[in-house]
């Protein structure tokens, strides 16, 4: 497999292509790190430079390339300590270990894999250009959530799909953004933290459109409250599918806006503060065939671990005494997006809120306007009755979270109190779903509420 390695003179090869030949095929902006999106910058904050000195001493070129490739993939991230969880999870599933352990190990294994997918899409962008790279990032940026949703649909666990997707949006808007603004405000308490509102306004408007598409099926169900609203001929289901098509059309327009007509609004500034926190990649370190092969392989592994997560989530719920709704809405998004979340907080510490907002709002927009409607369309194709009616409590939490975020960002400046309010809102919502438990229906059993809460479920 082609890889990045040092040649006999100590020079770096990108696969079997030297950097000079790579650079001639790239625009000046791409060669010098400009045009990188917030997602790219956030993921790079968790990368570390690979020291290929020992690898360069290997005599056989093929072996040298393979070793350099493996080192770049598995040791080029600060999350490399979590990689052993991947084979351990597979072994635990194969030999029938405790299903709660399989669930935990699979979640831990998904964390570095999600970061590596972001790294590989950025490597491919060096060869394909920023537009194709942006499209890859737009589809693979939340690959973990999408794959988990698809497997949950296949298992007919519609509630798990809805919970996990709502949880991803809430996590990005309240937890990630709240933690970033709070930590960044404390760290830069004597500095004014400002950001460009143009990108923020675009994302919040799309999020409000997504919220509208969730509210309409909910209100429509109450307006035509006769009959079973989950029936295949239900007008609520028909409305949900129409809204999903509209949301996908809006997301396609958003991509055209982001990658073509108004690209400058979404480009992140070059990291120039002289710190070693971020790996600045001005050229590809892995060859195109190798990056593509690794991307496919990582996606397959993510699919395997996602299947384990979906298959063991109820067993983990029973073992821990925690409702499925709480695990899906709170735990899954936190672990699945840990790498991206950490990057957003790091840049908030460095008073680079444009990158932080690009990560949190961009991910929330991608989930709301792409993954959610795509799940409805895929369920339609599979003959599964999934709609956009996420029930009153979940929809209400989503709408209030979007409004809170929009109000917090309306003046183009930030301080720690705004982040603290968003964090407190997330804690209250998490407590609500912990106490409530999982509502019945759609393949998810009702979990018993912990004995410490003397509450009667409706």
C-alpha positions in Angstrom: 0.0 0.0 0.0 1.4 3.4 -0.9 2.4 5.5 2.0 4.3 8.5 3.3 8.0 7.6 4.1 11.4 9.0 4.2 13.7 8.1 1.2 17.3 7.4 1.5 18.3 11.0 1.5 15.7 11.8 4.3 13.2 13.4 2.0 9.5 12.8 2.4 7.5 10.9 -0.2 3.7 11.0 -0.3 3.0 7.5 -1.3 5.1 7.1 -4.4 4.6 10.7 -5.3 7.0 13.4 -4.1 5.6 16.6 -2.6 6.8 18.7 -5.5 4.7 16.8 -7.9 1.8 17.0 -5.6 2.1 20.7 -5.1 2.0 21.4 -8.9 -1.4 19.8 -9.0 -2.8 21.9 -6.2 -3.9 25.5 -5.9 -1.7 27.9 -4.0 -4.3 28.2 -1.3 -4.4 24.5 -0.7 -0.6 24.2 -0.6 -0.3 26.8 2.0 -3.1 25.7 4.2 -5.7 28.3 3.2 -9.2 27.2 2.4 -9.3 24.6 5.2 -12.7 24.4 6.9 -13.4 24.6 10.6 -13.8 20.8 10.7 -10.4 20.3 9.2 -8.8 22.7 11.6 -10.6 21.2 14.6 -9.5 17.7 13.8 -5.9 18.7 13.2 -5.8 20.0 16.7 -5.7 16.4 18.0 -3.0 15.3 15.5 0.7 15.0 16.3 3.7 15.0 14.0 5.0 11.5 13.2 8.7 11.0 13.6 9.8 8.8 10.8 13.5 8.7 11.7 13.5 5.0 12.6 11.3 4.0 9.7 13.7 5.7 7.3 16.4 3.3 8.3 14.6 0.3 7.0 16.4 -1.0 4.0 13.5 -2.4 2.0 11.5 0.3 0.3 8.2 -1.6 0.3 8.4 -2.4 4.0 9.6 1.1 4.7 6.5 2.6 3.0 4.1 0.2 4.8 5.6 0.9 8.2 5.5 4.7 7.6 1.9 4.4 6.4 0.9 2.5 9.6 2.7 4.9 11.8 1.0 7.9 10.2 -2.4 6.3 10.5 -2.3 4.9 14.0 0.2 7.1 15.8 -0.6 10.4 14.0 -3.3 11.2 16.5 -3.3 12.0 20.2 -6.2 9.5 20.5 -4.0 6.6 19.5 -4.3 5.1 23.0 -8.0 4.3 22.2 -7.2 2.1 19.2 -6.8 -1.1 21.2 -10.5 -0.8 22.1 -11.3 -1.7 18.5 -9.9 -5.3 18.4 -10.9 -5.9 22.0 -14.5 -5.0 21.2 -14.4 -7.4 18.2 -13.0 -10.2 20.4 -15.5 -9.5 23.1 -18.4 -9.7 20.6 -16.9 -12.9 19.0 -16.4 -14.8 22.3 -19.6 -13.6 23.9 -18.3 -11.4 26.7 -20.7 -9.2 28.6 -22.8 -7.1 26.2 -22.4 -4.0 28.3 -18.6 -4.4 27.8 -19.1 -4.8 24.1 -21.1 -1.6 24.0 -18.5 0.4 26.0 -15.5 -0.9 24.0 -17.3 -0.2 20.7 -18.0 3.4 21.8 -14.4 3.9 22.8 -13.2 2.5 19.5 -15.4 4.8 17.5 -13.7 7.9 18.9 -10.3 7.6 17.2 -11.9 6.2 14.1 -14.1 9.3 13.6 -11.0 11.5 13.9 -9.1 9.4 11.4 -11.9 9.6 8.9 -11.6 13.4 9.0 -7.9 13.2 8.5 -8.2 10.9 5.5 -10.8 13.0 3.8 -8.5 16.0 4.2 -5.7 14.0 2.7 -7.8 13.1 -0.3 -8.7 16.8 -0.7 -5.1 17.5 -1.5 -5.4 15.5 -4.7 -9.1 16.2 -5.6 -9.2 19.9 -4.8 -11.2 21.8 -2.1 -14.6 21.3 -3.7 -14.5 17.5 -3.8 -12.8 17.5 -0.4 -15.6 19.7 0.9 -18.2 17.3 -0.4 -16.4 14.4 1.2 -16.3 16.3 4.5 -20.0 17.1 4.1 -20.9 13.4 3.8 -18.2 11.8 6.0 -18.0 14.5 8.7 -20.8 12.7 10.7 -20.2 9.2 9.4 -20.5 7.7 12.8 -24.0 9.1 13.5 -25.2 8.2 10.0 -24.0 4.6 10.2 -25.4 4.1 13.6 -28.7 5.5 12.4 -28.8 3.1 9.4 -28.1 0.1 11.5 -30.7 1.1 14.0 -33.2 1.4 11.1 -32.3 -2.0 9.9 -33.0 -3.4 13.4 -36.3 -1.4 13.4 -35.2 0.6 16.4 -36.7 3.9 15.2 -36.6 5.5 18.7 -32.8 4.9 18.9 -32.4 6.6 15.5 -34.4 9.6 16.7 -32.8 9.8 20.1 -29.3 9.6 18.7 -29.8 12.3 16.0 -31.6 14.7 18.4 -28.8 14.1 20.9 -26.1 14.9 18.3 -27.8 18.3 17.6 -28.3 19.1 21.2 -24.7 18.1 22.0 -23.2 20.3 19.4 -25.4 23.3 20.2 -25.4 23.2 24.0 -22.5 21.0 25.2 -19.8 21.6 22.7 -20.6 25.3 22.1 -21.4 25.9 25.7 -18.2 24.3 27.0 -16.2 26.2 24.3 -17.6 29.6 25.1 -17.3 29.0 28.8 -13.7 27.8 28.8 -12.7 30.3 26.1 -14.3 33.1 28.1 -12.5 32.1 31.3 -9.2 31.7 29.5 -9.6 35.1 27.7 -11.5 36.9 30.4 -9.6 40.2 29.8 -9.9 40.0 26.0 -13.0 40.7 23.9 -14.0 37.5 22.1 -15.6 38.3 18.8 -16.5 36.3 15.7 -17.9 36.8 12.2 -21.7 36.6 12.3 -22.1 35.8 8.6 -21.4 32.1 8.9 -23.4 31.9 12.1 -26.5 33.5 10.6 -26.4 31.0 7.7 -26.2 28.0 10.0 -28.8 29.2 12.5 -31.3 30.0 9.7 -30.9 26.4 8.4 -31.3 25.0 11.9 -34.6 27.0 12.3 -35.8 25.6 9.0 -35.0 22.1 10.3 -36.9 22.8 13.5 -39.9 24.0 11.5 -39.8 20.7 9.6 -39.9 18.9 13.0 -42.7 21.0 14.4 -45.1 20.7 11.5 -45.5 16.9 11.6 -45.9 17.1 15.4 -48.6 19.8 15.2 -50.2 18.1 12.2 -50.6 14.9 14.2 -52.5 16.7 16.9 -54.6 18.6 14.3 -55.7 15.3 12.7 -55.6 13.2 15.9 -58.0 10.6 14.5 -56.5 7.2 13.7 -53.0 5.7 14.2 -50.5 8.3 13.1 -47.8 5.7 12.5 -49.7 3.9 9.7 -48.1 3.8 6.3 -50.9 5.9 4.8 -50.7 8.5 7.6 -50.7 12.1 6.4 -48.1 12.8 9.1 -45.7 10.3 7.5 -46.4 11.8 4.1 -45.7 15.3 5.4 -42.5 14.1 7.0 -41.3 12.7 3.7 -42.1 15.9 1.9 -40.3 17.9 4.6 -37.3 15.6 4.3 -37.0 16.2 0.6 -37.2 19.9 1.2 -34.5 19.7 3.9 -32.2 17.7 1.6 -32.7 20.3 -1.1 -31.8 23.1 1.4 -28.7 21.2 2.4 -27.6 20.8 -1.3 -28.1 24.6 -1.7 -26.1 25.1 1.5 -23.2 23.0 0.1 -23.2 25.0 -3.2 -23.3 28.2 -1.1 -20.4 26.9 1.1 -18.2 25.4 -1.5 -18.8 27.7 -4.5 -20.5 31.0 -4.3 -19.5 32.1 -0.7 -16.6 29.9 0.1 -14.7 32.8 1.8 -17.3 32.8 4.6 -16.4 29.3 5.7 -12.7 29.3 5.3 -10.7 29.2 8.5 -7.7 31.4 9.1 -4.3 29.8 8.9 -2.9 28.8 12.3 0.0 31.2 12.8 0.4 31.6 16.6 3.6 29.5 16.7 2.3 26.9 19.0 2.8 23.2 18.5 -0.8 22.3 19.3 -1.9 22.0 15.8 -0.3 20.1 13.0 -0.1 22.3 10.0 -0.4 20.2 6.9 0.6 22.1 3.8 1.0 19.0 1.7 -0.3 15.4 1.6 1.5 12.9 3.8 -0.3 9.9 2.4 -0.7 8.9 -1.2 -4.2 9.1 -2.8 -4.7 5.3 -3.3 -3.6 4.6 0.2 -5.8 7.3 1.7 -8.8 6.1 -0.2 -8.2 2.5 0.8 -7.8 3.5 4.5 -11.0 5.6 4.3 -12.9 2.6 3.0 -11.4 0.3 5.6 -12.1 2.7 8.5 -15.7 3.1 7.3 -16.1 -0.7 7.3 -14.7 -0.9 10.9 -17.0 2.0 12.0 -19.9 0.0 10.5 -18.9 -3.1 12.5 -18.6 -1.2 15.8 -21.9 0.7 15.1 -23.7 -2.6 14.6 -22.3 -3.7 18.0 -23.5 -0.5 19.6 -27.0 -0.8 18.2 -27.2 -4.5 19.1 -26.0 -4.0 22.7 -27.5 -0.7 23.7 -30.5 -2.2 25.5 -28.3 -4.7 27.3 -26.1 -1.9 28.5 -29.2 0.0 29.6 -30.4 -2.9 31.7 -26.9 -3.5 33.1 -26.3 0.1 34.1 -29.8 1.0 35.1 -29.8 3.9 32.7 -32.7 4.6 30.2 -32.0 4.0 26.5 -33.1 7.5 25.8 -30.4 8.9 28.1 -27.7 6.7 26.5 -28.8 7.6 23.0 -29.3 11.3 23.5 -26.4 12.0 25.9 -23.7 9.3 25.9 -23.6 8.3 22.2 -23.1 11.9 20.9 -20.5 12.8 23.5 -18.3 9.7 22.8 -18.9 9.6 19.1 -17.8 13.2 18.6 -15.2 13.5 21.3 -12.4 14.3 18.9 -14.3 17.1 17.2 -15.5 18.5 20.4 -12.1 18.6 21.9 -10.8 20.5 18.9 -13.6 23.1 19.2 -12.7 23.7 22.9 -9.0 24.0 22.1 -9.6 26.8 19.5 -11.9 28.6 21.9 -9.1 28.6 24.4 -7.0 30.3 21.7 -9.7 32.9 21.1 -10.5 31.5 17.6 -14.2 31.4 17.9 -14.9 31.3 14.1 -13.4 27.8 14.1 -15.2 26.8 17.2 -18.6 28.0 15.8 -17.8 26.4 12.4 -17.4 23.0 14.1 -20.4 23.1 16.5 -22.9 24.9 14.3 -21.6 23.1 11.2 -22.0 19.7 12.7 -25.5 20.5 14.1 -26.5 21.8 10.6 -25.2 18.6 8.9 -27.1 16.4 11.3 -30.3 18.4 11.1 -30.4 19.0 7.4 -28.7 15.9 6.0 -28.5 12.9 8.3 -32.1 13.3 9.7 -33.9 13.7 6.4 -31.7 11.1 4.8 -32.6 8.6 7.5 -36.3 9.3 6.7 -35.8 8.7 3.0 -33.7 5.5 3.6 -36.4 4.2 5.9 -39.0 5.0 3.2 -37.0 2.9 0.7 -36.6 0.1 3.3 -40.4 0.1 4.0 -40.0 1.4 7.5 -42.4 3.9 8.9 -40.1 6.7 10.3 -41.3 10.2 10.3 -40.1 13.6 11.6 -42.5 13.6 14.6 -39.9 13.3 17.3 -42.6 13.7 20.0 -43.3 16.8 22.1 -40.5 16.7 24.6 -37.7 16.0 22.1 -39.0 18.6 19.6 -39.5 21.2 22.3 -35.9 20.6 23.6 -34.6 21.0 20.1 -36.5 24.2 19.3 -35.5 25.9 22.6 -31.9 24.8 22.1 -31.8 26.4 18.7 -33.4 29.6 20.0 -31.0 29.8 23.0 -28.0 29.4 20.7 -29.3 32.0 18.3 -29.9 34.5 21.0 -26.4 33.9 22.5 -24.7 34.5 19.2 -26.8 37.4 17.9 -24.4 40.2 18.8 -21.2 38.7 17.4 -19.4 38.6 20.7 -19.0 36.1 23.5 -18.2 35.7 27.2 -18.1 32.9 29.7 -21.7 33.5 31.0 -23.2 32.7 27.6 -21.4 29.4 27.6 -22.4 28.7 31.2 -26.1 29.2 30.3 -25.8 26.8 27.4 -24.1 24.2 29.6 -26.8 24.5 32.3 -29.4 24.0 29.6 -27.8 20.8 28.5 -27.6 19.5 32.0 -31.3 20.2 32.6 -32.2 18.4 29.3 -30.0 15.5 30.2 -31.6 15.2 33.7 -35.0 15.3 32.0 -34.3 12.3 29.8 -32.6 10.4 32.7 -35.7 10.8 34.9 -38.2 10.2 32.1 -36.8 6.9 30.7 -37.6 5.6 27.3 -41.2 6.0 25.9 -42.7 2.9 24.5 -42.8 2.0 20.8 -40.8 1.4 17.7 -38.6 -1.4 18.9 -37.3 0.1 22.1 -38.6 -1.4 25.4 -39.5 0.8 28.3 -36.7 1.0 30.8 -37.3 1.0 34.5 -36.7 4.3 36.1 -34.0 4.1 38.8 -35.4 3.3 42.2 -34.2 6.6 43.6 -36.8 8.4 41.5 -40.3 7.7 42.7 -42.0 8.8 39.5 -44.9 7.1 37.7 -44.5 6.9 34.0 -47.5 7.7 31.8 
